[in-house]
């Protein structure tokens, strides 16, 4: 792998995005602002944002990439906590989440401390967050409030932090870990878009209409399988063989799909369509990261135990 290969990857991505943007404009000019085209335009805009994030990760290097995803986690955590029930007595827990758990988790990623990075939140943070909540003396809805804060930190901080943690893996004969990050984001985000396209073109039977009315059986199967083949096509930028790239891309996309269902269930429970309005026309940070939240830890551990020797 050399700089020319990376350059061509970004040139190809730019060409695809430009083609998608021009095609969307032409469709708008011909058919008007239909709901399908509005959704398509929002997805193209979101892809521009995601591509800018990936380009920034390459430009900023390891430290800049970690800071970048710390910001992503910050906005995601804010969106999650703002939608869920909390009381004045939860102030200590919120301070703990924003000013201790979040920065320390990313410091552990920066320091490359694999054992502490993997155990800090699910062990220590999960123990001390209820302790902080109990110090207020308010027992009303205590279990619900404690679990809500823990789940917010798990999704918005712990899961997302596995993306920059890919940079810390030591894989024999492979040193381009930033490309693993690109591989993960590309296949999961492509799966989301391709599920939508397959569903609109051929989908009829809904999977779980009460949770996600737009997801169909054919759309999901077609999108996941197409993204898995895309992963196979990208094997050259990874330490995987073609068949391995397809397999790990398939597993990652399945987890992304299931994660999207979980996050949709939470939004339905709270009676909202989007997590926020950070990205114009397509919701908040978590609306773009919901699939990656569930896919990233699985991808990280697969690479860690099968290619990095469990390091």
MODELLER restraints for C-alpha pairs under 7 A, 6 or more apart:
rsr = mdl.restraints
at = mdl.atoms
rsr.add(forms.Gaussian(group=physical.xy_distance, feature=features.Distance(at['CA:1:A'], at['CA:237:A']), mean=6.80, stdev=0.5))
rsr.add(forms.Gaussian(group=physical.xy_distance, feature=features.Distance(at['CA:20:A'], at['CA:44:A']), mean=6.90, stdev=0.5))
rsr.add(forms.Gaussian(group=physical.xy_distance, feature=features.Distance(at['CA:21:A'], at['CA:44:A']), mean=6.71, stdev=0.5))
rsr.add(forms.Gaussian(group=physical.xy_distance, feature=features.Distance(at['CA:24:A'], at['CA:41:A']), mean=6.41, stdev=0.5))
rsr.add(forms.Gaussian(group=physical.xy_distance, feature=features.Distance(at['CA:28:A'], at['CA:37:A']), mean=6.96, stdev=0.5))
rsr.add(forms.Gaussian(group=physical.xy_distance, feature=features.Distance(at['CA:42:A'], at['CA:281:A']), mean=5.46, stdev=0.5))
rsr.add(forms.Gaussian(group=physical.xy_distance, feature=features.Distance(at['CA:42:A'], at['CA:282:A']), mean=5.54, stdev=0.5))
rsr.add(forms.Gaussian(group=physical.xy_distance, feature=features.Distance(at['CA:54:A'], at['CA:182:A']), mean=6.85, stdev=0.5))
rsr.add(forms.Gaussian(group=physical.xy_distance, feature=features.Distance(at['CA:57:A'], at['CA:64:A']), mean=6.66, stdev=0.5))
rsr.add(forms.Gaussian(group=physical.xy_distance, feature=features.Distance(at['CA:57:A'], at['CA:65:A']), mean=4.70, stdev=0.5))
rsr.add(forms.Gaussian(group=physical.xy_distance, feature=features.Distance(at['CA:63:A'], at['CA:110:A']), mean=6.98, stdev=0.5))
rsr.add(forms.Gaussian(group=physical.xy_distance, feature=features.Distance(at['CA:65:A'], at['CA:164:A']), mean=6.62, stdev=0.5))
rsr.add(forms.Gaussian(group=physical.xy_distance, feature=features.Distance(at['CA:66:A'], at['CA:106:A']), mean=6.94, stdev=0.5))
rsr.add(forms.Gaussian(group=physical.xy_distance, feature=features.Distance(at['CA:66:A'], at['CA:110:A']), mean=6.85, stdev=0.5))
rsr.add(forms.Gaussian(group=physical.xy_distance, feature=features.Distance(at['CA:66:A'], at['CA:164:A']), mean=5.63, stdev=0.5))
rsr.add(forms.Gaussian(group=physical.xy_distance, feature=features.Distance(at['CA:69:A'], at['CA:164:A']), mean=6.94, stdev=0.5))
rsr.add(forms.Gaussian(group=physical.xy_distance, feature=features.Distance(at['CA:70:A'], at['CA:106:A']), mean=6.50, stdev=0.5))
rsr.add(forms.Gaussian(group=physical.xy_distance, feature=features.Distance(at['CA:73:A'], at['CA:156:A']), mean=5.30, stdev=0.5))
rsr.add(forms.Gaussian(group=physical.xy_distance, feature=features.Distance(at['CA:73:A'], at['CA:157:A']), mean=5.30, stdev=0.5))
rsr.add(forms.Gaussian(group=physical.xy_distance, feature=features.Distance(at['CA:73:A'], at['CA:160:A']), mean=6.57, stdev=0.5))
rsr.add(forms.Gaussian(group=physical.xy_distance, feature=features.Distance(at['CA:75:A'], at['CA:285:A']), mean=6.50, stdev=0.5))
rsr.add(forms.Gaussian(group=physical.xy_distance, feature=features.Distance(at['CA:76:A'], at['CA:156:A']), mean=5.37, stdev=0.5))
rsr.add(forms.Gaussian(group=physical.xy_distance, feature=features.Distance(at['CA:76:A'], at['CA:285:A']), mean=5.55, stdev=0.5))
rsr.add(forms.Gaussian(group=physical.xy_distance, feature=features.Distance(at['CA:76:A'], at['CA:286:A']), mean=5.40, stdev=0.5))
rsr.add(forms.Gaussian(group=physical.xy_distance, feature=features.Distance(at['CA:77:A'], at['CA:152:A']), mean=6.31, stdev=0.5))
rsr.add(forms.Gaussian(group=physical.xy_distance, feature=features.Distance(at['CA:77:A'], at['CA:153:A']), mean=6.83, stdev=0.5))
rsr.add(forms.Gaussian(group=physical.xy_distance, feature=features.Distance(at['CA:77:A'], at['CA:156:A']), mean=5.05, stdev=0.5))
rsr.add(forms.Gaussian(group=physical.xy_distance, feature=features.Distance(at['CA:79:A'], at['CA:275:A']), mean=6.01, stdev=0.5))
rsr.add(forms.Gaussian(group=physical.xy_distance, feature=features.Distance(at['CA:79:A'], at['CA:276:A']), mean=6.21, stdev=0.5))
rsr.add(forms.Gaussian(group=physical.xy_distance, feature=features.Distance(at['CA:80:A'], at['CA:152:A']), mean=5.99, stdev=0.5))
rsr.add(forms.Gaussian(group=physical.xy_distance, feature=features.Distance(at['CA:81:A'], at['CA:152:A']), mean=6.60, stdev=0.5))
rsr.add(forms.Gaussian(group=physical.xy_distance, feature=features.Distance(at['CA:86:A'], at['CA:145:A']), mean=6.47, stdev=0.5))
rsr.add(forms.Gaussian(group=physical.xy_distance, feature=features.Distance(at['CA:89:A'], at['CA:136:A']), mean=5.67, stdev=0.5))
rsr.add(forms.Gaussian(group=physical.xy_distance, feature=features.Distance(at['CA:89:A'], at['CA:138:A']), mean=6.58, stdev=0.5))
rsr.add(forms.Gaussian(group=physical.xy_distance, feature=features.Distance(at['CA:90:A'], at['CA:133:A']), mean=6.03, stdev=0.5))
rsr.add(forms.Gaussian(group=physical.xy_distance, feature=features.Distance(at['CA:92:A'], at['CA:132:A']), mean=6.04, stdev=0.5))
rsr.add(forms.Gaussian(group=physical.xy_distance, feature=features.Distance(at['CA:92:A'], at['CA:133:A']), mean=6.62, stdev=0.5))
rsr.add(forms.Gaussian(group=physical.xy_distance, feature=features.Distance(at['CA:93:A'], at['CA:129:A']), mean=5.90, stdev=0.5))
rsr.add(forms.Gaussian(group=physical.xy_distance, feature=features.Distance(at['CA:93:A'], at['CA:132:A']), mean=5.87, stdev=0.5))
rsr.add(forms.Gaussian(group=physical.xy_distance, feature=features.Distance(at['CA:93:A'], at['CA:133:A']), mean=5.89, stdev=0.5))
rsr.add(forms.Gaussian(group=physical.xy_distance, feature=features.Distance(at['CA:101:A'], at['CA:125:A']), mean=6.79, stdev=0.5))
rsr.add(forms.Gaussian(group=physical.xy_distance, feature=features.Distance(at['CA:102:A'], at['CA:157:A']), mean=6.27, stdev=0.5))
rsr.add(forms.Gaussian(group=physical.xy_distance, feature=features.Distance(at['CA:105:A'], at['CA:117:A']), mean=6.33, stdev=0.5))
rsr.add(forms.Gaussian(group=physical.xy_distance, feature=features.Distance(at['CA:106:A'], at['CA:161:A']), mean=6.87, stdev=0.5))
rsr.add(forms.Gaussian(group=physical.xy_distance, feature=features.Distance(at['CA:108:A'], at['CA:116:A']), mean=6.88, stdev=0.5))
rsr.add(forms.Gaussian(group=physical.xy_distance, feature=features.Distance(at['CA:108:A'], at['CA:117:A']), mean=5.39, stdev=0.5))
rsr.add(forms.Gaussian(group=physical.xy_distance, feature=features.Distance(at['CA:109:A'], at['CA:117:A']), mean=6.20, stdev=0.5))
rsr.add(forms.Gaussian(group=physical.xy_distance, feature=features.Distance(at['CA:109:A'], at['CA:165:A']), mean=5.74, stdev=0.5))
rsr.add(forms.Gaussian(group=physical.xy_distance, feature=features.Distance(at['CA:112:A'], at['CA:168:A']), mean=5.84, stdev=0.5))
rsr.add(forms.Gaussian(group=physical.xy_distance, feature=features.Distance(at['CA:121:A'], at['CA:158:A']), mean=6.70, stdev=0.5))
rsr.add(forms.Gaussian(group=physical.xy_distance, feature=features.Distance(at['CA:126:A'], at['CA:150:A']), mean=6.21, stdev=0.5))
rsr.add(forms.Gaussian(group=physical.xy_distance, feature=features.Distance(at['CA:130:A'], at['CA:146:A']), mean=5.60, stdev=0.5))
rsr.add(forms.Gaussian(group=physical.xy_distance, feature=features.Distance(at['CA:155:A'], at['CA:293:A']), mean=6.14, stdev=0.5))
rsr.add(forms.Gaussian(group=physical.xy_distance, feature=features.Distance(at['CA:159:A'], at['CA:293:A']), mean=5.17, stdev=0.5))
rsr.add(forms.Gaussian(group=physical.xy_distance, feature=features.Distance(at['CA:159:A'], at['CA:294:A']), mean=6.75, stdev=0.5))
rsr.add(forms.Gaussian(group=physical.xy_distance, feature=features.Distance(at['CA:159:A'], at['CA:296:A']), mean=6.52, stdev=0.5))
rsr.add(forms.Gaussian(group=physical.xy_distance, feature=features.Distance(at['CA:159:A'], at['CA:297:A']), mean=5.91, stdev=0.5))
rsr.add(forms.Gaussian(group=physical.xy_distance, feature=features.Distance(at['CA:160:A'], at['CA:293:A']), mean=5.44, stdev=0.5))
rsr.add(forms.Gaussian(group=physical.xy_distance, feature=features.Distance(at['CA:160:A'], at['CA:296:A']), mean=6.82, stdev=0.5))
rsr.add(forms.Gaussian(group=physical.xy_distance, feature=features.Distance(at['CA:162:A'], at['CA:296:A']), mean=5.80, stdev=0.5))
rsr.add(forms.Gaussian(group=physical.xy_distance, feature=features.Distance(at['CA:162:A'], at['CA:297:A']), mean=5.63, stdev=0.5))
rsr.add(forms.Gaussian(group=physical.xy_distance, feature=features.Distance(at['CA:162:A'], at['CA:300:A']), mean=6.42, stdev=0.5))
rsr.add(forms.Gaussian(group=physical.xy_distance, feature=features.Distance(at['CA:163:A'], at['CA:181:A']), mean=6.41, stdev=0.5))
rsr.add(forms.Gaussian(group=physical.xy_distance, feature=features.Distance(at['CA:163:A'], at['CA:296:A']), mean=5.87, stdev=0.5))
rsr.add(forms.Gaussian(group=physical.xy_distance, feature=features.Distance(at['CA:166:A'], at['CA:177:A']), mean=6.42, stdev=0.5))
rsr.add(forms.Gaussian(group=physical.xy_distance, feature=features.Distance(at['CA:166:A'], at['CA:181:A']), mean=6.66, stdev=0.5))
rsr.add(forms.Gaussian(group=physical.xy_distance, feature=features.Distance(at['CA:166:A'], at['CA:300:A']), mean=6.36, stdev=0.5))
rsr.add(forms.Gaussian(group=physical.xy_distance, feature=features.Distance(at['CA:167:A'], at['CA:177:A']), mean=5.09, stdev=0.5))
rsr.add(forms.Gaussian(group=physical.xy_distance, feature=features.Distance(at['CA:167:A'], at['CA:178:A']), mean=6.11, stdev=0.5))
rsr.add(forms.Gaussian(group=physical.xy_distance, feature=features.Distance(at['CA:169:A'], at['CA:304:A']), mean=6.68, stdev=0.5))
rsr.add(forms.Gaussian(group=physical.xy_distance, feature=features.Distance(at['CA:169:A'], at['CA:308:A']), mean=6.39, stdev=0.5))
rsr.add(forms.Gaussian(group=physical.xy_distance, feature=features.Distance(at['CA:170:A'], at['CA:308:A']), mean=5.63, stdev=0.5))
rsr.add(forms.Gaussian(group=physical.xy_distance, feature=features.Distance(at['CA:171:A'], at['CA:307:A']), mean=6.02, stdev=0.5))
rsr.add(forms.Gaussian(group=physical.xy_distance, feature=features.Distance(at['CA:171:A'], at['CA:308:A']), mean=4.48, stdev=0.5))
rsr.add(forms.Gaussian(group=physical.xy_distance, feature=features.Distance(at['CA:172:A'], at['CA:308:A']), mean=6.89, stdev=0.5))
rsr.add(forms.Gaussian(group=physical.xy_distance, feature=features.Distance(at['CA:174:A'], at['CA:239:A']), mean=6.32, stdev=0.5))
rsr.add(forms.Gaussian(group=physical.xy_distance, feature=features.Distance(at['CA:179:A'], at['CA:237:A']), mean=6.16, stdev=0.5))
rsr.add(forms.Gaussian(group=physical.xy_distance, feature=features.Distance(at['CA:179:A'], at['CA:238:A']), mean=6.83, stdev=0.5))
rsr.add(forms.Gaussian(group=physical.xy_distance, feature=features.Distance(at['CA:180:A'], at['CA:238:A']), mean=6.13, stdev=0.5))
rsr.add(forms.Gaussian(group=physical.xy_distance, feature=features.Distance(at['CA:187:A'], at['CA:227:A']), mean=5.45, stdev=0.5))
rsr.add(forms.Gaussian(group=physical.xy_distance, feature=features.Distance(at['CA:187:A'], at['CA:230:A']), mean=6.77, stdev=0.5))
rsr.add(forms.Gaussian(group=physical.xy_distance, feature=features.Distance(at['CA:187:A'], at['CA:231:A']), mean=6.04, stdev=0.5))
rsr.add(forms.Gaussian(group=physical.xy_distance, feature=features.Distance(at['CA:187:A'], at['CA:249:A']), mean=6.54, stdev=0.5))
rsr.add(forms.Gaussian(group=physical.xy_distance, feature=features.Distance(at['CA:188:A'], at['CA:253:A']), mean=5.42, stdev=0.5))
rsr.add(forms.Gaussian(group=physical.xy_distance, feature=features.Distance(at['CA:188:A'], at['CA:256:A']), mean=6.50, stdev=0.5))
rsr.add(forms.Gaussian(group=physical.xy_distance, feature=features.Distance(at['CA:188:A'], at['CA:291:A']), mean=6.94, stdev=0.5))
rsr.add(forms.Gaussian(group=physical.xy_distance, feature=features.Distance(at['CA:188:A'], at['CA:292:A']), mean=6.66, stdev=0.5))
rsr.add(forms.Gaussian(group=physical.xy_distance, feature=features.Distance(at['CA:190:A'], at['CA:227:A']), mean=5.97, stdev=0.5))
rsr.add(forms.Gaussian(group=physical.xy_distance, feature=features.Distance(at['CA:191:A'], at['CA:223:A']), mean=5.16, stdev=0.5))
rsr.add(forms.Gaussian(group=physical.xy_distance, feature=features.Distance(at['CA:191:A'], at['CA:224:A']), mean=5.38, stdev=0.5))
rsr.add(forms.Gaussian(group=physical.xy_distance, feature=features.Distance(at['CA:191:A'], at['CA:227:A']), mean=5.00, stdev=0.5))
rsr.add(forms.Gaussian(group=physical.xy_distance, feature=features.Distance(at['CA:191:A'], at['CA:253:A']), mean=6.36, stdev=0.5))
rsr.add(forms.Gaussian(group=physical.xy_distance, feature=features.Distance(at['CA:194:A'], at['CA:223:A']), mean=4.43, stdev=0.5))
rsr.add(forms.Gaussian(group=physical.xy_distance, feature=features.Distance(at['CA:195:A'], at['CA:219:A']), mean=4.60, stdev=0.5))
rsr.add(forms.Gaussian(group=physical.xy_distance, feature=features.Distance(at['CA:195:A'], at['CA:220:A']), mean=5.06, stdev=0.5))
rsr.add(forms.Gaussian(group=physical.xy_distance, feature=features.Distance(at['CA:195:A'], at['CA:222:A']), mean=6.45, stdev=0.5))
rsr.add(forms.Gaussian(group=physical.xy_distance, feature=features.Distance(at['CA:195:A'], at['CA:223:A']), mean=3.92, stdev=0.5))
rsr.add(forms.Gaussian(group=physical.xy_distance, feature=features.Distance(at['CA:195:A'], at['CA:224:A']), mean=6.89, stdev=0.5))
rsr.add(forms.Gaussian(group=physical.xy_distance, feature=features.Distance(at['CA:196:A'], at['CA:219:A']), mean=6.34, stdev=0.5))
rsr.add(forms.Gaussian(group=physical.xy_distance, feature=features.Distance(at['CA:198:A'], at['CA:218:A']), mean=6.77, stdev=0.5))
rsr.add(forms.Gaussian(group=physical.xy_distance, feature=features.Distance(at['CA:198:A'], at['CA:219:A']), mean=4.41, stdev=0.5))
rsr.add(forms.Gaussian(group=physical.xy_distance, feature=features.Distance(at['CA:198:A'], at['CA:222:A']), mean=6.05, stdev=0.5))
rsr.add(forms.Gaussian(group=physical.xy_distance, feature=features.Distance(at['CA:198:A'], at['CA:223:A']), mean=6.31, stdev=0.5))
rsr.add(forms.Gaussian(group=physical.xy_distance, feature=features.Distance(at['CA:199:A'], at['CA:215:A']), mean=6.79, stdev=0.5))
rsr.add(forms.Gaussian(group=physical.xy_distance, feature=features.Distance(at['CA:199:A'], at['CA:216:A']), mean=5.75, stdev=0.5))
rsr.add(forms.Gaussian(group=physical.xy_distance, feature=features.Distance(at['CA:199:A'], at['CA:218:A']), mean=6.23, stdev=0.5))
rsr.add(forms.Gaussian(group=physical.xy_distance, feature=features.Distance(at['CA:199:A'], at['CA:219:A']), mean=3.74, stdev=0.5))
rsr.add(forms.Gaussian(group=physical.xy_distance, feature=features.Distance(at['CA:202:A'], at['CA:218:A']), mean=6.68, stdev=0.5))
rsr.add(forms.Gaussian(group=physical.xy_distance, feature=features.Distance(at['CA:203:A'], at['CA:216:A']), mean=5.41, stdev=0.5))
rsr.add(forms.Gaussian(group=physical.xy_distance, feature=features.Distance(at['CA:203:A'], at['CA:217:A']), mean=6.67, stdev=0.5))
rsr.add(forms.Gaussian(group=physical.xy_distance, feature=features.Distance(at['CA:203:A'], at['CA:218:A']), mean=5.14, stdev=0.5))
rsr.add(forms.Gaussian(group=physical.xy_distance, feature=features.Distance(at['CA:203:A'], at['CA:219:A']), mean=5.47, stdev=0.5))
rsr.add(forms.Gaussian(group=physical.xy_distance, feature=features.Distance(at['CA:204:A'], at['CA:216:A']), mean=6.34, stdev=0.5))
rsr.add(forms.Gaussian(group=physical.xy_distance, feature=features.Distance(at['CA:205:A'], at['CA:216:A']), mean=5.47, stdev=0.5))
rsr.add(forms.Gaussian(group=physical.xy_distance, feature=features.Distance(at['CA:205:A'], at['CA:217:A']), mean=5.96, stdev=0.5))
rsr.add(forms.Gaussian(group=physical.xy_distance, feature=features.Distance(at['CA:206:A'], at['CA:213:A']), mean=6.80, stdev=0.5))
rsr.add(forms.Gaussian(group=physical.xy_distance, feature=features.Distance(at['CA:206:A'], at['CA:215:A']), mean=5.96, stdev=0.5))
rsr.add(forms.Gaussian(group=physical.xy_distance, feature=features.Distance(at['CA:206:A'], at['CA:216:A']), mean=4.23, stdev=0.5))
rsr.add(forms.Gaussian(group=physical.xy_distance, feature=features.Distance(at['CA:206:A'], at['CA:217:A']), mean=6.14, stdev=0.5))
rsr.add(forms.Gaussian(group=physical.xy_distance, feature=features.Distance(at['CA:207:A'], at['CA:215:A']), mean=6.12, stdev=0.5))
rsr.add(forms.Gaussian(group=physical.xy_distance, feature=features.Distance(at['CA:207:A'], at['CA:216:A']), mean=5.23, stdev=0.5))
rsr.add(forms.Gaussian(group=physical.xy_distance, feature=features.Distance(at['CA:207:A'], at['CA:217:A']), mean=5.69, stdev=0.5))
rsr.add(forms.Gaussian(group=physical.xy_distance, feature=features.Distance(at['CA:211:A'], at['CA:261:A']), mean=6.71, stdev=0.5))
rsr.add(forms.Gaussian(group=physical.xy_distance, feature=features.Distance(at['CA:211:A'], at['CA:264:A']), mean=5.89, stdev=0.5))
rsr.add(forms.Gaussian(group=physical.xy_distance, feature=features.Distance(at['CA:211:A'], at['CA:265:A']), mean=5.61, stdev=0.5))
rsr.add(forms.Gaussian(group=physical.xy_distance, feature=features.Distance(at['CA:211:A'], at['CA:268:A']), mean=6.88, stdev=0.5))
rsr.add(forms.Gaussian(group=physical.xy_distance, feature=features.Distance(at['CA:212:A'], at['CA:261:A']), mean=6.91, stdev=0.5))
rsr.add(forms.Gaussian(group=physical.xy_distance, feature=features.Distance(at['CA:212:A'], at['CA:264:A']), mean=6.51, stdev=0.5))
rsr.add(forms.Gaussian(group=physical.xy_distance, feature=features.Distance(at['CA:224:A'], at['CA:250:A']), mean=6.41, stdev=0.5))
rsr.add(forms.Gaussian(group=physical.xy_distance, feature=features.Distance(at['CA:224:A'], at['CA:253:A']), mean=5.82, stdev=0.5))
rsr.add(forms.Gaussian(group=physical.xy_distance, feature=features.Distance(at['CA:224:A'], at['CA:254:A']), mean=6.72, stdev=0.5))
rsr.add(forms.Gaussian(group=physical.xy_distance, feature=features.Distance(at['CA:225:A'], at['CA:250:A']), mean=6.67, stdev=0.5))
rsr.add(forms.Gaussian(group=physical.xy_distance, feature=features.Distance(at['CA:228:A'], at['CA:246:A']), mean=4.93, stdev=0.5))
rsr.add(forms.Gaussian(group=physical.xy_distance, feature=features.Distance(at['CA:228:A'], at['CA:249:A']), mean=4.84, stdev=0.5))
rsr.add(forms.Gaussian(group=physical.xy_distance, feature=features.Distance(at['CA:228:A'], at['CA:250:A']), mean=4.72, stdev=0.5))
rsr.add(forms.Gaussian(group=physical.xy_distance, feature=features.Distance(at['CA:229:A'], at['CA:246:A']), mean=5.83, stdev=0.5))
rsr.add(forms.Gaussian(group=physical.xy_distance, feature=features.Distance(at['CA:231:A'], at['CA:245:A']), mean=5.60, stdev=0.5))
rsr.add(forms.Gaussian(group=physical.xy_distance, feature=features.Distance(at['CA:231:A'], at['CA:246:A']), mean=5.41, stdev=0.5))
rsr.add(forms.Gaussian(group=physical.xy_distance, feature=features.Distance(at['CA:231:A'], at['CA:249:A']), mean=5.46, stdev=0.5))
rsr.add(forms.Gaussian(group=physical.xy_distance, feature=features.Distance(at['CA:232:A'], at['CA:242:A']), mean=5.03, stdev=0.5))
rsr.add(forms.Gaussian(group=physical.xy_distance, feature=features.Distance(at['CA:232:A'], at['CA:243:A']), mean=6.66, stdev=0.5))
rsr.add(forms.Gaussian(group=physical.xy_distance, feature=features.Distance(at['CA:232:A'], at['CA:245:A']), mean=4.91, stdev=0.5))
rsr.add(forms.Gaussian(group=physical.xy_distance, feature=features.Distance(at['CA:232:A'], at['CA:246:A']), mean=4.53, stdev=0.5))
rsr.add(forms.Gaussian(group=physical.xy_distance, feature=features.Distance(at['CA:235:A'], at['CA:241:A']), mean=6.28, stdev=0.5))
rsr.add(forms.Gaussian(group=physical.xy_distance, feature=features.Distance(at['CA:235:A'], at['CA:242:A']), mean=5.44, stdev=0.5))
rsr.add(forms.Gaussian(group=physical.xy_distance, feature=features.Distance(at['CA:235:A'], at['CA:245:A']), mean=5.60, stdev=0.5))
rsr.add(forms.Gaussian(group=physical.xy_distance, feature=features.Distance(at['CA:252:A'], at['CA:295:A']), mean=5.08, stdev=0.5))
rsr.add(forms.Gaussian(group=physical.xy_distance, feature=features.Distance(at['CA:252:A'], at['CA:298:A']), mean=6.78, stdev=0.5))
rsr.add(forms.Gaussian(group=physical.xy_distance, feature=features.Distance(at['CA:252:A'], at['CA:299:A']), mean=6.07, stdev=0.5))
rsr.add(forms.Gaussian(group=physical.xy_distance, feature=features.Distance(at['CA:253:A'], at['CA:295:A']), mean=6.81, stdev=0.5))
rsr.add(forms.Gaussian(group=physical.xy_distance, feature=features.Distance(at['CA:255:A'], at['CA:294:A']), mean=5.84, stdev=0.5))
rsr.add(forms.Gaussian(group=physical.xy_distance, feature=features.Distance(at['CA:255:A'], at['CA:295:A']), mean=5.09, stdev=0.5))
rsr.add(forms.Gaussian(group=physical.xy_distance, feature=features.Distance(at['CA:256:A'], at['CA:291:A']), mean=3.92, stdev=0.5))
rsr.add(forms.Gaussian(group=physical.xy_distance, feature=features.Distance(at['CA:256:A'], at['CA:292:A']), mean=5.92, stdev=0.5))
rsr.add(forms.Gaussian(group=physical.xy_distance, feature=features.Distance(at['CA:256:A'], at['CA:294:A']), mean=5.63, stdev=0.5))
rsr.add(forms.Gaussian(group=physical.xy_distance, feature=features.Distance(at['CA:256:A'], at['CA:295:A']), mean=4.91, stdev=0.5))
rsr.add(forms.Gaussian(group=physical.xy_distance, feature=features.Distance(at['CA:257:A'], at['CA:291:A']), mean=6.17, stdev=0.5))
rsr.add(forms.Gaussian(group=physical.xy_distance, feature=features.Distance(at['CA:259:A'], at['CA:290:A']), mean=6.28, stdev=0.5))
rsr.add(forms.Gaussian(group=physical.xy_distance, feature=features.Distance(at['CA:259:A'], at['CA:291:A']), mean=5.20, stdev=0.5))
rsr.add(forms.Gaussian(group=physical.xy_distance, feature=features.Distance(at['CA:259:A'], at['CA:294:A']), mean=5.14, stdev=0.5))
rsr.add(forms.Gaussian(group=physical.xy_distance, feature=features.Distance(at['CA:260:A'], at['CA:290:A']), mean=5.58, stdev=0.5))
rsr.add(forms.Gaussian(group=physical.xy_distance, feature=features.Distance(at['CA:260:A'], at['CA:291:A']), mean=5.19, stdev=0.5))
rsr.add(forms.Gaussian(group=physical.xy_distance, feature=features.Distance(at['CA:263:A'], at['CA:290:A']), mean=6.45, stdev=0.5))
rsr.add(forms.Gaussian(group=physical.xy_distance, feature=features.Distance(at['CA:267:A'], at['CA:273:A']), mean=6.46, stdev=0.5))
rsr.add(forms.Gaussian(group=physical.xy_distance, feature=features.Distance(at['CA:274:A'], at['CA:283:A']), mean=5.06, stdev=0.5))
rsr.add(forms.Gaussian(group=physical.xy_distance, feature=features.Distance(at['CA:274:A'], at['CA:284:A']), mean=6.65, stdev=0.5))
rsr.add(forms.Gaussian(group=physical.xy_distance, feature=features.Distance(at['CA:274:A'], at['CA:287:A']), mean=6.57, stdev=0.5))
rsr.add(forms.Gaussian(group=physical.xy_distance, feature=features.Distance(at['CA:275:A'], at['CA:283:A']), mean=6.10, stdev=0.5))
rsr.add(forms.Gaussian(group=physical.xy_distance, feature=features.Distance(at['CA:275:A'], at['CA:284:A']), mean=5.25, stdev=0.5))
rsr.add(forms.Gaussian(group=physical.xy_distance, feature=features.Distance(at['CA:275:A'], at['CA:286:A']), mean=6.17, stdev=0.5))
rsr.add(forms.Gaussian(group=physical.xy_distance, feature=features.Distance(at['CA:275:A'], at['CA:287:A']), mean=6.11, stdev=0.5))
rsr.add(forms.Gaussian(group=physical.xy_distance, feature=features.Distance(at['CA:276:A'], at['CA:283:A']), mean=5.02, stdev=0.5))
rsr.add(forms.Gaussian(group=physical.xy_distance, feature=features.Distance(at['CA:276:A'], at['CA:284:A']), mean=3.91, stdev=0.5))
rsr.add(forms.Gaussian(group=physical.xy_distance, feature=features.Distance(at['CA:277:A'], at['CA:283:A']), mean=4.51, stdev=0.5))
rsr.add(forms.Gaussian(group=physical.xy_distance, feature=features.Distance(at['CA:277:A'], at['CA:284:A']), mean=4.67, stdev=0.5))
rsr.add(forms.Gaussian(group=physical.xy_distance, feature=features.Distance(at['CA:278:A'], at['CA:284:A']), mean=4.55, stdev=0.5))
rsr.add(forms.Gaussian(group=physical.xy_distance, feature=features.Distance(at['CA:278:A'], at['CA:285:A']), mean=6.35, stdev=0.5))
rsr.add(forms.Gaussian(group=physical.xy_distance, feature=features.Distance(at['CA:304:A'], at['CA:310:A']), mean=5.13, stdev=0.5))
rsr.add(forms.Gaussian(group=physical.xy_distance, feature=features.Distance(at['CA:304:A'], at['CA:311:A']), mean=6.34, stdev=0.5))
